[in-house]
Every structure is written in structure tokens, then in C-alpha cells.
Amino acid sequence: MRDIDQIIRSITQIYPAVTARQLSVSHPGVDDDGLWFFQRAGSEFEVQIESSTGMVPFLIETDESDARLTAKSINETLEILTKLLHLEPQ
């Protein structure tokens, strides 16, 4: 299982209001589809995670600010997502 799959599973189990989707590309297998978008229901902001392999490290950005963060582990990615999506600790 790729790191991104574990992240999606974890964040959506803990926070059911969060949705995740992968970038749809015109030419699967040729175009780089290593971009995932996360959004919390009721929020206008989106967080994107980028990795061409779906494995750490991830480049993480949000349209709420100009922040560009690098996560080097699954746990660090989950912590950053929780913060950028303004999720309450569970």
C-alpha cells in the first residue's frame, strides 16, 4: 500500500467530513497524476499533496496561503493536513 493510500484512509476514518480525490489526467500512465486534493465539508479551502510516486516525502500546499511544506513521514503528513484543514483533534 502506498503512503498516500494510508493517509487517505486514516484522515477520512478520523474525520468523515474530509474528502480526498486524485487529479484526473488526460493520459493516464503518461501524465503525472501524483496530486491529491483534500477538502473539509463546509470549507472553501483545499489542501493539495504532491508526490509522483504516492510515497513520502510529500509537498503540501493550500489555497488559503502561500505555505509550501514538506512532510517526510505519514504521521507528519497527517499532522499538517489536520492543521491546514482546521480540523479539531479527535
N, C-alpha and C positions, 0 to 999 in steps of 0.2 A: 504494500500500500504506500502511495506517495505521501509525503508530508502534508501537501495541500488537502488531500482527502481526509486525513486525520484532523486537520484544522477545521474543515467544513463540518465534519461530523461532530466534533466537540462543541464548537460555537453554536451550532443550531440545536443541539441537545440541551445545552445550558440555557440558551436564550432563543426560544422558539419564534420570537418576533424578528429574528435576523434571517435574511435570505442571502444566498450566495449563488452567483452564476458565473460561468466561464465565458470569455469573449468568444463570440461566434465569428469564424473566419470564412472567407470566400473559398479558400483552397486548403481544406484540412490535410494535414500531413506535410504541407509545403509552407504555408503561412505560420508564423509563430502565434500560437494560441495560449501562451503562458501568462495570461492575465485573468484574474478573478476579481469580481466586484462583490462587495458586502454592503448591505444596507439594513438599517433597523426600521421596522414599520413606523410610520409617522415622522420620520426624519427626512429632511431634504438633502442631507449629505450622504456621500458614498465613499467607501474606502476601497482602494484597489491594492491587490497584492500581485507582484510580478516575479516570475521565475520561469525560464523557458523549460525547465525540467519538472517543475512542480515540487521541487525539493529545496530545503534551505540552502543558502540564505535567500531571503525574500526582500525585495524593495517594496516598501509600503508607503502609499501616498493617500491623501484625502483631498476632496474638492473644497473642504472647509478652510484649509490653509495651504501654505506653500511647503509644509513639512515634508521631508523625504527621509524616511527612516529605514534602517536595515535591521532585520531580525535574523539572528543566527541559530535560533532553535524554535521548535514548535511552541514551547511554553512562552518564549519571548514574543512570538507572533501573536499568540492568544492574548497576552497582556496588552500589547499595542492595539489590537483590534478592539478589545474591551474599552480602552481609553478613548480611541478615536470615534467609536460608535456611541460613546456616552452611555455605556451600559452600567447598570447597578450591580455591584458584587453579589453573587449568589451564594 
